[in-house]
Protein backbone atom coordinates (compact mmCIF):
# COMPACT_ATOMS: atom_id res chain seq x y z
CA UNK A 1 0.00 0.00 0.00
CA UNK A 2 2.88 2.37 0.75
CA UNK A 3 4.28 1.89 -2.74
CA UNK A 4 0.83 2.51 -4.25
CA UNK A 5 0.59 5.79 -2.36
CA UNK A 6 4.04 6.94 -3.44
CA UNK A 7 4.55 9.63 -6.07
CA UNK A 8 4.57 8.48 -9.70
CA UNK A 9 5.45 11.80 -11.35
CA UNK A 10 4.73 15.53 -11.27
CA UNK A 11 2.33 17.13 -13.75
CA UNK A 12 1.90 20.91 -13.96
CA UNK A 13 3.19 21.26 -10.44
CA UNK A 14 0.81 18.59 -9.11
CA UNK A 15 2.20 15.43 -7.46
CA UNK A 16 0.57 12.36 -9.05
CA UNK A 17 0.28 9.28 -6.82
CA UNK A 18 0.43 5.75 -8.24
CA UNK A 19 -2.82 4.77 -6.49
CA UNK A 20 -4.60 7.88 -7.76
CA UNK A 21 -3.40 7.27 -11.31
CA UNK A 22 -3.97 3.51 -11.52
CA UNK A 23 -7.36 3.64 -9.80
CA UNK A 24 -8.61 6.26 -12.22
CA UNK A 25 -7.22 4.49 -15.28
CA UNK A 26 -9.25 1.45 -14.27
CA UNK A 27 -12.19 3.76 -13.59
CA UNK A 28 -11.98 5.16 -17.12
CA UNK A 29 -11.86 1.63 -18.54
CA UNK A 30 -14.91 0.68 -16.46
CA UNK A 31 -16.81 3.73 -17.72
CA UNK A 32 -15.94 2.91 -21.33
CA UNK A 33 -17.12 -0.68 -20.81
CA UNK A 34 -20.30 0.67 -19.23
CA UNK A 35 -20.84 2.77 -22.35
CA UNK A 36 -20.49 -0.44 -24.39
CA UNK A 37 -22.94 -2.14 -21.99
CA UNK A 38 -20.40 -4.88 -21.29
CA UNK A 39 -20.60 -7.14 -18.25
CA UNK A 40 -16.87 -6.55 -17.73
CA UNK A 41 -17.60 -3.02 -16.54
CA UNK A 42 -18.29 -4.41 -13.05
CA UNK A 43 -15.06 -6.39 -12.38
CA UNK A 44 -12.98 -3.49 -13.69
CA UNK A 45 -14.97 -1.05 -11.54
CA UNK A 46 -14.32 -3.27 -8.51
CA UNK A 47 -10.54 -3.12 -9.08
CA UNK A 48 -10.71 0.65 -9.52
CA UNK A 49 -12.61 0.99 -6.25
CA UNK A 50 -10.11 -1.19 -4.41
CA UNK A 51 -7.11 0.87 -5.54
CA UNK A 52 -8.80 4.23 -4.85
CA UNK A 53 -9.93 3.03 -1.43
CA UNK A 54 -6.24 2.55 -0.60
CA UNK A 55 -5.53 6.06 -1.91
CA UNK A 56 -8.23 7.84 0.09
CA UNK A 57 -8.31 5.80 3.30
CA UNK A 58 -7.26 7.82 6.33
CA UNK A 59 -7.54 11.19 4.57
CA UNK A 60 -10.84 11.60 2.72
CA UNK A 61 -13.27 9.42 4.63
CA UNK A 62 -16.25 10.17 2.40
CA UNK A 63 -14.28 9.39 -0.75
CA UNK A 64 -12.86 6.22 0.81
CA UNK A 65 -16.35 5.21 1.89
CA UNK A 66 -17.54 5.93 -1.62
CA UNK A 67 -15.00 3.45 -2.98
CA UNK A 68 -16.16 0.81 -0.50
CA UNK A 69 -19.68 1.36 -1.80
CA UNK A 70 -18.35 1.19 -5.38
CA UNK A 71 -16.92 -2.26 -4.68
CA UNK A 72 -20.12 -3.51 -3.02
CA UNK A 73 -22.37 -2.19 -5.78
CA UNK A 74 -19.98 -3.53 -8.44
CA UNK A 75 -20.59 -7.01 -7.04
CA UNK A 76 -24.34 -6.34 -7.03
CA UNK A 77 -24.26 -4.97 -10.58
CA UNK A 78 -22.33 -7.99 -11.85
CA UNK A 79 -24.84 -10.31 -10.21
CA UNK A 80 -27.78 -8.26 -11.52
CA UNK A 81 -26.58 -8.24 -15.12
CA UNK A 82 -25.64 -11.93 -15.02
CA UNK A 83 -28.98 -12.86 -13.42
CA UNK A 84 -31.05 -11.65 -16.31
CA UNK A 85 -30.43 -8.01 -17.03
CA UNK A 86 -28.09 -8.62 -19.94
CA UNK A 87 -28.60 -10.07 -23.39
CA UNK A 88 -27.04 -13.27 -24.65
CA UNK A 89 -23.98 -11.31 -25.78
CA UNK A 90 -23.35 -10.02 -22.25
CA UNK A 91 -24.61 -6.52 -23.03
CA UNK A 92 -27.27 -4.80 -20.95
CA UNK A 93 -30.47 -3.63 -22.61
CA UNK A 94 -30.79 -0.01 -21.38
CA UNK A 95 -34.13 1.53 -20.46
CA UNK A 96 -35.56 4.75 -19.11
CA UNK A 97 -36.48 4.79 -15.42
CA UNK A 98 -40.14 5.19 -14.63
CA UNK A 99 -41.29 8.43 -13.01
CA UNK A 100 -41.78 6.54 -9.76
CA UNK A 101 -38.21 5.23 -9.92
CA UNK A 102 -36.88 8.72 -10.65
CA UNK A 103 -38.80 10.22 -7.73
CA UNK A 104 -37.61 7.44 -5.42
CA UNK A 105 -33.95 7.98 -6.41
CA UNK A 106 -34.15 11.76 -5.97
CA UNK A 107 -35.81 11.38 -2.57
CA UNK A 108 -33.27 8.75 -1.49
CA UNK A 109 -30.37 10.94 -2.67
CA UNK A 110 -31.65 13.99 -0.79
CA UNK A 111 -32.47 12.14 2.43
CA UNK A 112 -29.29 10.08 2.29
CA UNK A 113 -27.07 13.13 1.75
CA UNK A 114 -28.57 14.92 4.75
CA UNK A 115 -28.30 11.83 6.96
CA UNK A 116 -24.68 11.08 6.03
CA UNK A 117 -23.67 14.76 6.31
CA UNK A 118 -25.16 14.94 9.79
CA UNK A 119 -23.25 11.78 10.73
CA UNK A 120 -20.00 13.28 9.44
CA UNK A 121 -20.75 16.53 11.28
CA UNK A 122 -21.41 14.70 14.53
CA UNK A 123 -18.12 12.80 14.17
CA UNK A 124 -15.62 15.27 12.66
CA UNK A 125 -12.91 12.61 12.50
CA UNK A 126 -14.87 10.94 9.70
CA UNK A 127 -14.66 13.93 7.36
CA UNK A 128 -13.28 17.46 7.40
CA UNK A 129 -15.81 18.53 4.72
CA UNK A 130 -19.06 16.70 5.61
CA UNK A 131 -21.52 17.98 3.00
CA UNK A 132 -19.45 17.47 -0.20
CA UNK A 133 -18.26 14.10 1.11
CA UNK A 134 -21.84 13.05 1.89
CA UNK A 135 -23.06 14.25 -1.51
CA UNK A 136 -20.38 12.22 -3.32
CA UNK A 137 -20.94 9.18 -1.12
CA UNK A 138 -24.72 9.03 -1.60
CA UNK A 139 -24.65 10.18 -5.23
CA UNK A 140 -22.32 7.31 -6.10
CA UNK A 141 -24.70 4.79 -4.54
CA UNK A 142 -27.63 6.19 -6.54
CA UNK A 143 -25.66 6.30 -9.82
CA UNK A 144 -24.35 2.76 -9.54
CA UNK A 145 -27.72 1.38 -8.41
CA UNK A 146 -29.33 2.93 -11.48
CA UNK A 147 -26.57 1.48 -13.67
CA UNK A 148 -27.07 -1.97 -12.15
CA UNK A 149 -30.76 -1.69 -13.04
CA UNK A 150 -29.91 -0.64 -16.60
CA UNK A 151 -31.43 2.84 -16.21
CA UNK A 152 -30.15 5.43 -18.67
CA UNK A 153 -30.51 8.11 -15.99
CA UNK A 154 -27.44 6.75 -14.20
CA UNK A 155 -25.31 8.89 -16.54
CA UNK A 156 -27.04 12.03 -15.27
CA UNK A 157 -26.40 10.94 -11.70
CA UNK A 158 -22.67 10.54 -12.46
CA UNK A 159 -22.53 14.03 -13.95
CA UNK A 160 -24.07 15.48 -10.79
CA UNK A 161 -21.50 13.63 -8.65
CA UNK A 162 -18.62 14.88 -10.81
CA UNK A 163 -19.69 18.52 -10.42
CA UNK A 164 -18.62 18.28 -6.78
CA UNK A 165 -16.00 15.55 -7.11
CA UNK A 166 -13.68 17.41 -9.50
CA UNK A 167 -12.95 20.51 -7.35
CA UNK A 168 -12.83 18.37 -4.19
CA UNK A 169 -10.11 16.13 -5.65
CA UNK A 170 -8.02 19.10 -6.82
CA UNK A 171 -8.38 20.79 -3.44
CA UNK A 172 -7.10 17.70 -1.63
CA UNK A 173 -4.07 16.99 -3.80
CA UNK A 174 -5.55 14.23 -5.94
CA UNK A 175 -4.78 16.03 -9.17
CA UNK A 176 -4.91 12.98 -11.41
CA UNK A 177 -8.45 12.27 -10.19
CA UNK A 178 -9.36 15.84 -11.06
CA UNK A 179 -7.88 15.60 -14.56
CA UNK A 180 -9.48 12.21 -15.17
CA UNK A 181 -12.90 13.45 -14.06
CA UNK A 182 -12.76 15.96 -16.90
CA UNK A 183 -12.33 13.02 -19.29
CA UNK A 184 -15.08 11.22 -17.37
CA UNK A 185 -17.36 14.13 -18.19
CA UNK A 186 -16.81 13.70 -21.93
CA UNK A 187 -17.28 9.93 -21.77
CA UNK A 188 -20.42 10.34 -19.68
CA UNK A 189 -21.94 12.70 -22.25
CA UNK A 190 -21.18 10.31 -25.13
CA UNK A 191 -22.31 7.28 -23.15
CA UNK A 192 -25.52 9.04 -22.11
CA UNK A 193 -26.29 9.86 -25.74
CA UNK A 194 -25.78 6.22 -26.78
CA UNK A 195 -27.90 4.81 -23.96
CA UNK A 196 -30.55 7.49 -24.47
CA UNK A 197 -30.97 6.63 -28.15
CA UNK A 198 -31.10 2.90 -27.40
CA UNK A 199 -33.63 3.41 -24.61
CA UNK A 200 -35.80 5.57 -26.83
CA UNK A 201 -35.67 2.91 -29.55
CA UNK A 202 -36.60 0.18 -27.05
CA UNK A 203 -39.50 2.26 -25.71
CA UNK A 204 -40.93 2.88 -29.19
CA UNK A 205 -44.05 0.75 -29.75
CA UNK A 206 -43.85 -1.87 -32.51
CA UNK A 207 -46.61 -1.45 -35.10
CA UNK A 208 -48.98 -4.39 -35.43
CA UNK A 209 -47.91 -6.67 -38.24
CA UNK A 210 -44.42 -5.17 -38.36
CA UNK A 211 -41.37 -7.33 -37.57
CA UNK A 212 -40.08 -6.79 -34.01
C-alpha positions in Angstrom: 0.0 0.0 0.0 2.9 2.4 0.8 4.3 1.9 -2.7 0.8 2.5 -4.2 0.6 5.8 -2.4 4.0 6.9 -3.4 4.5 9.6 -6.1 4.6 8.5 -9.7 5.5 11.8 -11.3 4.7 15.5 -11.3 2.3 17.1 -13.8 1.9 20.9 -14.0 3.2 21.3 -10.4 0.8 18.6 -9.1 2.2 15.4 -7.5 0.6 12.4 -9.0 0.3 9.3 -6.8 0.4 5.7 -8.2 -2.8 4.8 -6.5 -4.6 7.9 -7.8 -3.4 7.3 -11.3 -4.0 3.5 -11.5 -7.4 3.6 -9.8 -8.6 6.3 -12.2 -7.2 4.5 -15.3 -9.2 1.4 -14.3 -12.2 3.8 -13.6 -12.0 5.2 -17.1 -11.9 1.6 -18.5 -14.9 0.7 -16.5 -16.8 3.7 -17.7 -15.9 2.9 -21.3 -17.1 -0.7 -20.8 -20.3 0.7 -19.2 -20.8 2.8 -22.3 -20.5 -0.4 -24.4 -22.9 -2.1 -22.0 -20.4 -4.9 -21.3 -20.6 -7.1 -18.3 -16.9 -6.5 -17.7 -17.6 -3.0 -16.5 -18.3 -4.4 -13.0 -15.1 -6.4 -12.4 -13.0 -3.5 -13.7 -15.0 -1.1 -11.5 -14.3 -3.3 -8.5 -10.5 -3.1 -9.1 -10.7 0.7 -9.5 -12.6 1.0 -6.2 -10.1 -1.2 -4.4 -7.1 0.9 -5.5 -8.8 4.2 -4.8 -9.9 3.0 -1.4 -6.2 2.6 -0.6 -5.5 6.1 -1.9 -8.2 7.8 0.1 -8.3 5.8 3.3 -7.3 7.8 6.3 -7.5 11.2 4.6 -10.8 11.6 2.7 -13.3 9.4 4.6 -16.2 10.2 2.4 -14.3 9.4 -0.7 -12.9 6.2 0.8 -16.3 5.2 1.9 -17.5 5.9 -1.6 -15.0 3.5 -3.0 -16.2 0.8 -0.5 -19.7 1.4 -1.8 -18.4 1.2 -5.4 -16.9 -2.3 -4.7 -20.1 -3.5 -3.0 -22.4 -2.2 -5.8 -20.0 -3.5 -8.4 -20.6 -7.0 -7.0 -24.3 -6.3 -7.0 -24.3 -5.0 -10.6 -22.3 -8.0 -11.8 -24.8 -10.3 -10.2 -27.8 -8.3 -11.5 -26.6 -8.2 -15.1 -25.6 -11.9 -15.0 -29.0 -12.9 -13.4 -31.1 -11.7 -16.3 -30.4 -8.0 -17.0 -28.1 -8.6 -19.9 -28.6 -10.1 -23.4 -27.0 -13.3 -24.6 -24.0 -11.3 -25.8 -23.4 -10.0 -22.2 -24.6 -6.5 -23.0 -27.3 -4.8 -21.0 -30.5 -3.6 -22.6 -30.8 0.0 -21.4 -34.1 1.5 -20.5 -35.6 4.7 -19.1 -36.5 4.8 -15.4 -40.1 5.2 -14.6 -41.3 8.4 -13.0 -41.8 6.5 -9.8 -38.2 5.2 -9.9 -36.9 8.7 -10.6 -38.8 10.2 -7.7 -37.6 7.4 -5.4 -33.9 8.0 -6.4 -34.1 11.8 -6.0 -35.8 11.4 -2.6 -33.3 8.7 -1.5 -30.4 10.9 -2.7 -31.7 14.0 -0.8 -32.5 12.1 2.4 -29.3 10.1 2.3 -27.1 13.1 1.7 -28.6 14.9 4.7 -28.3 11.8 7.0 -24.7 11.1 6.0 -23.7 14.8 6.3 -25.2 14.9 9.8 -23.3 11.8 10.7 -20.0 13.3 9.4 -20.8 16.5 11.3 -21.4 14.7 14.5 -18.1 12.8 14.2 -15.6 15.3 12.7 -12.9 12.6 12.5 -14.9 10.9 9.7 -14.7 13.9 7.4 -13.3 17.5 7.4 -15.8 18.5 4.7 -19.1 16.7 5.6 -21.5 18.0 3.0 -19.5 17.5 -0.2 -18.3 14.1 1.1 -21.8 13.0 1.9 -23.1 14.3 -1.5 -20.4 12.2 -3.3 -20.9 9.2 -1.1 -24.7 9.0 -1.6 -24.6 10.2 -5.2 -22.3 7.3 -6.1 -24.7 4.8 -4.5 -27.6 6.2 -6.5 -25.7 6.3 -9.8 -24.4 2.8 -9.5 -27.7 1.4 -8.4 -29.3 2.9 -11.5 -26.6 1.5 -13.7 -27.1 -2.0 -12.2 -30.8 -1.7 -13.0 -29.9 -0.6 -16.6 -31.4 2.8 -16.2 -30.2 5.4 -18.7 -30.5 8.1 -16.0 -27.4 6.8 -14.2 -25.3 8.9 -16.5 -27.0 12.0 -15.3 -26.4 10.9 -11.7 -22.7 10.5 -12.5 -22.5 14.0 -14.0 -24.1 15.5 -10.8 -21.5 13.6 -8.7 -18.6 14.9 -10.8 -19.7 18.5 -10.4 -18.6 18.3 -6.8 -16.0 15.5 -7.1 -13.7 17.4 -9.5 -13.0 20.5 -7.3 -12.8 18.4 -4.2 -10.1 16.1 -5.6 -8.0 19.1 -6.8 -8.4 20.8 -3.4 -7.1 17.7 -1.6 -4.1 17.0 -3.8 -5.5 14.2 -5.9 -4.8 16.0 -9.2 -4.9 13.0 -11.4 -8.4 12.3 -10.2 -9.4 15.8 -11.1 -7.9 15.6 -14.6 -9.5 12.2 -15.2 -12.9 13.4 -14.1 -12.8 16.0 -16.9 -12.3 13.0 -19.3 -15.1 11.2 -17.4 -17.4 14.1 -18.2 -16.8 13.7 -21.9 -17.3 9.9 -21.8 -20.4 10.3 -19.7 -21.9 12.7 -22.3 -21.2 10.3 -25.1 -22.3 7.3 -23.2 -25.5 9.0 -22.1 -26.3 9.9 -25.7 -25.8 6.2 -26.8 -27.9 4.8 -24.0 -30.5 7.5 -24.5 -31.0 6.6 -28.1 -31.1 2.9 -27.4 -33.6 3.4 -24.6 -35.8 5.6 -26.8 -35.7 2.9 -29.5 -36.6 0.2 -27.0 -39.5 2.3 -25.7 -40.9 2.9 -29.2 -44.0 0.7 -29.7 -43.9 -1.9 -32.5 -46.6 -1.4 -35.1 -49.0 -4.4 -35.4 -47.9 -6.7 -38.2 -44.4 -5.2 -38.4 -41.4 -7.3 -37.6 -40.1 -6.8 -34.0 
